[in-house]
């Protein structure tokens, strides 16, 4: 008779304060036949705190493609695997996607437990609008890609290296100096700090002295005109074309500056010429 298939339990871990672990997560970690850890040494601190003795195996971005199939086979044989990252929810800017996808593909049960999240803690602490928001993980390093990400119309939540906070906010201040920002540092830890202000104010602050520790940036909704003020943008595009610019590239530039749709601008320009 074949063994009963096991399952995967995705377990979020504290983002700083070890007392934030949930009772369900501790129960799952004790139940597991093996705990797949982003860093076994980091997870050991949590396990030792709560007397959990389940065996651990390394599961980080460098090995997940190789380790995931082995864990799937163990679950097929009836074992329970708990997946954790160093902090917060696995898969959210952390390893785990390959394993979850492999389990779903193999028809294995995947149970996701709720728990601590740096993104959620930051957006609440920011006191910025949270009805609609976008999480982008770690912000891109290339200026063009960074600029595109910062143009989000809704509240933006992102992880950022403390060494890059000043530079990132300087780029944002160049786009919208009055845009509201919260720099959330060391959430749930002893030195937790939330600094709120405008992009220009915080760019000046963190250009002089970079923050320490882990940082989550929360950037409020854009104050630029919604819907793009198509008539104004179209007039600007028309002037560029009259000055000799090519319509398609010029539409892209105007769209970036005004928040309108480049395709809509291009179509409107052609319609006005016909």
C-alpha positions as CSV (number, residue, x, y, z in Angstrom):
1,X,0.0,0.0,0.0
2,X,1.4,3.4,-0.9
3,X,2.2,6.0,1.7
4,X,-0.2,8.8,2.4
5,X,1.0,12.0,0.7
6,X,2.5,14.5,3.0
7,X,2.1,18.3,2.8
8,X,4.0,21.6,2.8
9,X,3.3,24.2,5.5
10,X,4.5,27.7,4.7
11,X,5.4,29.3,8.0
12,X,6.0,33.1,8.4
13,X,8.6,33.9,11.1
14,X,9.1,37.1,13.2
15,X,10.6,40.0,11.4
16,X,12.5,41.0,14.5
17,X,10.9,40.3,17.8
18,X,10.9,36.6,18.4
19,X,7.7,36.9,20.5
20,X,5.7,37.6,17.4
21,X,5.7,34.0,16.2
22,X,2.2,32.5,16.3
23,X,1.1,29.5,18.1
24,X,0.1,27.8,14.9
25,X,3.5,28.3,13.4
26,X,5.2,26.8,16.5
27,X,2.8,23.8,16.3
28,X,3.6,23.3,12.6
29,X,7.4,23.5,13.2
30,X,7.1,20.9,16.0
31,X,4.9,18.7,13.7
32,X,7.3,18.9,10.7
33,X,9.5,16.0,9.7
34,X,12.0,18.6,8.3
35,X,12.1,22.4,8.3
36,X,13.4,24.0,5.0
37,X,15.3,27.1,6.1
38,X,16.7,30.1,4.2
39,X,19.5,30.0,6.7
40,X,19.6,27.2,9.2
41,X,21.6,29.2,11.7
42,X,19.1,32.0,11.7
43,X,16.2,29.6,12.1
44,X,18.0,27.8,14.9
45,X,17.8,30.9,17.1
46,X,14.0,30.8,16.8
47,X,13.8,27.0,17.3
48,X,16.0,27.0,20.3
49,X,13.9,29.8,21.9
50,X,10.8,27.7,21.8
51,X,12.3,24.2,22.2
52,X,11.7,23.0,18.7
53,X,14.0,20.1,17.7
54,X,12.8,19.2,14.2
55,X,15.7,18.7,11.7
56,X,16.6,21.5,9.4
57,X,17.8,21.6,5.8
58,X,19.1,24.5,3.8
59,X,16.7,26.0,1.3
60,X,17.9,29.3,-0.2
61,X,17.9,30.9,-3.6
62,X,21.1,29.2,-4.5
63,X,19.9,25.7,-3.9
64,X,16.1,25.7,-4.2
65,X,16.1,24.4,-7.8
66,X,18.1,21.4,-6.6
67,X,16.5,20.9,-3.2
68,X,12.8,21.4,-4.1
69,X,12.5,18.1,-6.0
70,X,14.0,16.2,-3.1
71,X,11.5,17.8,-0.7
72,X,8.7,17.0,-3.0
73,X,9.7,13.3,-3.0
74,X,9.8,13.3,0.8
75,X,6.3,14.7,0.9
76,X,5.1,12.1,-1.6
77,X,6.4,9.6,0.9
78,X,4.2,11.0,3.6
79,X,6.4,13.6,5.3
80,X,5.4,17.1,6.4
81,X,7.8,19.9,5.3
82,X,7.7,23.3,7.0
83,X,9.1,26.2,4.9
84,X,10.5,29.2,6.6
85,X,12.6,32.2,5.6
86,X,14.9,34.3,7.8
87,X,12.1,36.7,8.5
88,X,8.5,37.2,7.5
89,X,6.5,35.3,4.8
90,X,8.4,32.9,2.5
91,X,8.1,33.8,-1.2
92,X,7.7,37.5,-0.4
93,X,11.1,38.7,-1.6
94,X,12.4,35.4,-0.2
95,X,12.9,31.8,-1.6
96,X,10.0,29.4,-1.7
97,X,8.2,29.9,-5.0
98,X,9.9,26.9,-6.7
99,X,8.9,24.6,-3.9
100,X,5.3,25.8,-3.7
101,X,4.9,25.5,-7.4
102,X,6.4,22.1,-7.4
103,X,4.0,20.9,-4.7
104,X,1.0,22.3,-6.5
105,X,2.2,20.6,-9.7
106,X,2.6,17.3,-7.8
107,X,-0.9,17.5,-6.3
108,X,0.4,17.9,-2.8
109,X,-1.4,20.0,-0.1
110,X,0.0,23.4,0.6
111,X,-1.0,25.1,3.8
112,X,-0.1,28.8,4.3
113,X,-0.2,30.1,7.9
114,X,-0.7,33.9,8.6
115,X,1.9,35.8,10.5
116,X,4.3,38.7,10.6
117,X,4.9,40.8,7.5
118,X,7.3,43.8,7.3
119,X,5.2,45.2,4.3
120,X,2.0,45.2,6.3
121,X,3.5,46.5,9.5
122,X,5.2,49.4,7.5
123,X,2.1,50.5,5.6
124,X,0.0,50.6,8.8
125,X,2.8,52.5,10.7
126,X,3.3,54.9,7.8
127,X,-0.1,56.5,8.3
128,X,-0.4,56.7,4.5
129,X,-3.5,55.6,2.5
130,X,-3.8,51.8,2.5
131,X,-7.0,51.2,0.6
132,X,-5.0,50.5,-2.6
133,X,-1.3,49.9,-2.5
134,X,1.5,48.2,-4.4
135,X,4.3,46.1,-3.0
136,X,7.3,45.9,-5.3
137,X,9.8,44.0,-3.1
138,X,13.3,45.4,-3.5
139,X,13.5,48.6,-5.6
140,X,15.5,48.3,-8.8
141,X,19.0,49.8,-8.9
142,X,18.9,51.2,-12.5
143,X,17.7,54.8,-12.5
144,X,15.3,54.3,-15.4
145,X,13.7,51.3,-13.8
146,X,13.6,53.0,-10.4
147,X,12.0,56.1,-11.8
148,X,9.3,54.0,-13.4
149,X,8.6,52.2,-10.1
150,X,8.4,55.4,-8.2
151,X,5.8,56.8,-10.6
152,X,3.2,54.4,-9.1
153,X,-0.1,56.3,-8.6
154,X,-1.1,54.3,-5.5
155,X,0.8,54.0,-2.2
156,X,4.0,52.1,-2.8
157,X,5.7,49.7,-0.3
158,X,9.3,48.6,-1.0
159,X,12.3,47.2,0.7
160,X,15.5,49.3,0.3
161,X,19.1,49.0,1.3
162,X,20.0,51.5,4.0
163,X,22.9,52.6,1.8
164,X,20.6,53.5,-1.0
165,X,17.7,55.3,0.9
166,X,19.2,58.7,0.4
167,X,19.8,58.2,-3.4
168,X,16.3,56.7,-3.9
169,X,14.6,59.5,-2.1
170,X,16.6,62.0,-4.1
171,X,15.3,60.5,-7.3
172,X,11.7,60.6,-5.9
173,X,12.2,64.3,-4.8
174,X,13.2,65.1,-8.4
175,X,9.9,63.7,-9.6
176,X,7.6,64.9,-6.8
177,X,9.3,66.8,-4.0
178,X,6.1,67.0,-1.9
179,X,5.1,63.4,-2.1
180,X,4.5,61.9,1.3
181,X,7.1,59.3,2.5
182,X,7.6,57.1,5.6
183,X,11.0,55.5,6.2
184,X,10.3,52.5,8.5
185,X,13.4,51.1,10.1
186,X,14.1,48.0,12.3
187,X,10.3,47.2,12.6
188,X,9.4,45.3,15.8
189,X,13.0,45.6,17.1
190,X,14.4,47.6,20.0
191,X,15.5,50.5,17.7
192,X,12.3,50.6,15.7
193,X,11.8,54.0,14.1
194,X,9.3,55.5,11.6
195,X,10.2,58.9,10.1
196,X,7.5,60.6,8.1
197,X,7.9,63.6,5.8
198,X,8.0,64.8,2.2
199,X,10.3,63.3,-0.4
200,X,12.5,66.4,-0.4
201,X,12.7,66.6,3.4
202,X,13.7,63.0,3.8
203,X,16.0,63.0,0.8
204,X,17.9,65.8,2.5
205,X,17.9,64.0,5.9
206,X,19.2,60.7,4.5
207,X,21.6,62.1,2.1
208,X,23.5,63.5,5.1
209,X,23.3,60.3,7.2
210,X,22.1,56.9,6.1
211,X,19.8,54.9,8.3
212,X,20.9,51.8,10.0
213,X,19.3,48.4,9.9
214,X,16.5,47.0,7.7
215,X,14.4,49.6,5.9
216,X,10.9,49.5,4.4
217,X,9.9,52.6,2.4
218,X,6.3,53.6,2.1
219,X,5.6,56.2,-0.5
220,X,2.1,57.8,-0.5
221,X,-0.1,58.2,-3.6
222,X,1.0,60.6,-6.3
223,X,-0.3,64.1,-6.1
224,X,0.1,64.5,-9.9
225,X,-3.1,64.9,-11.9
226,X,-5.0,61.6,-12.3
227,X,-6.3,60.5,-15.7
228,X,-3.4,62.3,-17.1
229,X,-5.0,65.6,-18.2
230,X,-5.0,64.2,-21.7
231,X,-5.7,67.6,-23.4
232,X,-2.7,69.2,-21.7
233,X,-0.4,66.3,-22.5
234,X,-1.7,66.2,-26.1
235,X,-0.9,69.8,-26.5
236,X,2.6,69.3,-25.3
237,X,3.0,66.3,-27.6
238,X,1.8,68.4,-30.5
239,X,4.3,71.1,-29.8
240,X,7.1,68.6,-29.7
241,X,6.1,67.1,-33.0
242,X,5.8,70.5,-34.6
243,X,9.3,71.2,-33.4
244,X,10.5,68.1,-35.3
245,X,10.2,65.2,-32.8
246,X,9.0,61.8,-33.9
247,X,5.5,61.2,-32.7
248,X,5.9,57.8,-31.2
249,X,9.0,58.4,-29.0
250,X,7.7,61.8,-28.0
251,X,4.5,60.3,-26.9
252,X,6.4,58.0,-24.6
253,X,8.4,60.9,-23.1
254,X,5.2,63.0,-22.5
255,X,3.5,59.9,-21.0
256,X,6.3,59.4,-18.5
257,X,6.1,63.1,-17.5
258,X,2.3,63.3,-17.2
259,X,1.2,59.9,-16.2
260,X,-0.9,59.5,-19.3
261,X,-1.0,56.5,-21.7
262,X,1.5,56.8,-24.5
263,X,-0.8,54.8,-26.8
264,X,-3.7,57.0,-26.0
265,X,-1.6,60.1,-26.7
266,X,-0.4,58.7,-30.0
267,X,-3.9,57.8,-31.1
268,X,-5.3,61.2,-30.1
269,X,-2.6,63.0,-32.0
270,X,-3.3,61.0,-35.2
271,X,-7.0,61.5,-34.8
272,X,-6.5,65.3,-34.5
273,X,-4.5,65.2,-37.7
274,X,-7.1,63.3,-39.7
